[in-house]
Amino acid sequence: MDDKIKFELEFVIQSSPQLLFQYLATPSGLSEWFADNVNSRGENFTFIWDGSEEVAKLLKKKTDEFVRFSWDYNEDDDYFEMRIIVDEITKDVSLFITDFAEEDEVDEAKMLWENQVSDLKQVLGST
């Protein structure tokens, strides 16, 4: 199996870290922008898109800072992480996305994240 490429994206979000975290770490928040519906049972989150389901395990989270998930079908150490960074000087809030994709799918994966985060910004009223 090919090694996947790790990539990172940064988005400036006009939101408080506390509010943003609710959209990253709760099923109701994730349902608003990331998937059509999200359910959780313990550390397992079920993401539903157009009737198909994917299960991800919540690996780590730190309130108002980050969440890290791993898809059930991943056999390796791949994960996706959404981290909130606040600039100490400007107090700007950024969302850092870390994810992995096959080499020939990195651009597509980045575009998918850009579209998802665009939806998140709309939900938050952040332009």
C-alpha positions in Angstrom: 0.0 0.0 0.0 1.3 3.5 -0.8 2.2 5.8 2.0 -0.2 8.6 2.3 0.9 12.2 2.2 0.3 14.4 5.2 -1.0 17.8 4.4 -2.0 20.9 6.4 -4.4 23.7 5.7 -5.0 27.0 7.6 -8.2 29.0 7.6 -8.8 32.2 9.4 -12.2 32.0 11.2 -14.1 34.9 12.7 -15.2 33.2 15.8 -14.4 32.6 19.4 -12.4 29.4 20.1 -15.2 28.2 22.4 -17.9 28.6 19.8 -15.7 27.1 17.0 -14.9 24.1 19.2 -18.6 23.2 19.5 -18.8 22.9 15.7 -15.7 20.6 15.6 -16.3 18.3 18.5 -20.1 17.7 18.9 -22.4 15.7 16.6 -24.8 18.6 16.4 -22.1 21.0 15.5 -20.5 18.7 12.9 -23.9 18.1 11.4 -24.2 21.8 10.6 -21.2 21.8 8.2 -19.2 18.6 7.9 -21.8 15.9 7.2 -25.5 15.6 6.5 -25.9 14.0 10.0 -23.5 12.9 12.8 -24.2 10.6 15.6 -22.0 9.5 18.4 -21.8 6.7 20.9 -18.9 7.2 23.2 -15.8 7.8 21.2 -17.3 6.5 17.9 -18.8 9.1 15.6 -20.9 8.1 12.6 -20.8 10.6 9.8 -23.6 10.3 7.2 -23.5 11.7 3.7 -26.2 11.1 1.1 -27.2 7.9 2.9 -23.8 6.4 3.2 -22.1 6.1 6.6 -18.5 6.4 7.7 -17.4 5.7 11.3 -14.5 7.6 12.9 -13.1 7.2 16.3 -12.4 10.2 18.4 -8.7 9.7 19.3 -8.0 12.9 21.3 -9.6 16.1 22.1 -8.7 19.1 24.2 -11.5 21.5 24.9 -11.4 24.7 22.9 -8.1 23.6 21.2 -8.4 20.5 19.0 -10.1 17.2 18.0 -8.4 14.3 16.3 -10.4 11.5 14.6 -9.4 8.3 12.7 -11.6 6.6 10.2 -12.5 3.0 11.0 -11.2 1.8 7.6 -7.7 3.2 8.2 -5.2 0.4 9.0 -2.3 2.8 9.6 -1.7 5.8 11.7 -3.7 8.2 9.5 -6.0 10.7 11.2 -7.6 14.0 10.6 -7.2 16.8 13.1 -8.9 20.1 13.5 -6.9 22.5 15.7 -7.8 26.0 16.9 -4.9 28.4 17.1 -5.3 31.9 18.5 -2.6 34.4 17.5 -1.2 35.9 20.7 -0.8 39.4 19.3 -3.7 39.9 16.9 -6.1 37.4 18.7 -7.1 36.1 15.2 -8.5 32.6 15.3 -7.3 30.1 12.8 -8.5 26.6 12.1 -5.6 24.2 11.2 -6.6 21.0 9.4 -4.2 18.1 9.3 -5.1 15.2 7.1 -3.6 12.4 4.9 -4.3 11.4 1.3 -2.9 9.3 -1.4 -0.4 11.3 -3.5 -2.7 11.6 -6.5 -5.6 12.7 -4.2 -4.0 15.5 -2.2 -5.4 18.3 -4.3 -8.9 16.8 -4.3 -8.7 16.3 -0.5 -7.6 20.0 0.0 -10.5 21.2 -2.2 -12.9 19.1 -0.2 -11.7 20.7 3.1 -11.9 24.2 1.5 -15.5 23.5 0.6 -16.3 22.1 4.0 -14.7 25.0 5.9 -16.5 27.4 3.6 -19.7 25.9 4.8 -18.5 26.2 8.4 -17.8 29.9 7.9 -21.3 30.4 6.6 -22.8 28.6 9.6 -20.7 30.8 11.9 -21.4 34.0 10.0 -17.7 34.3 9.4 -16.8 35.8 6.0 
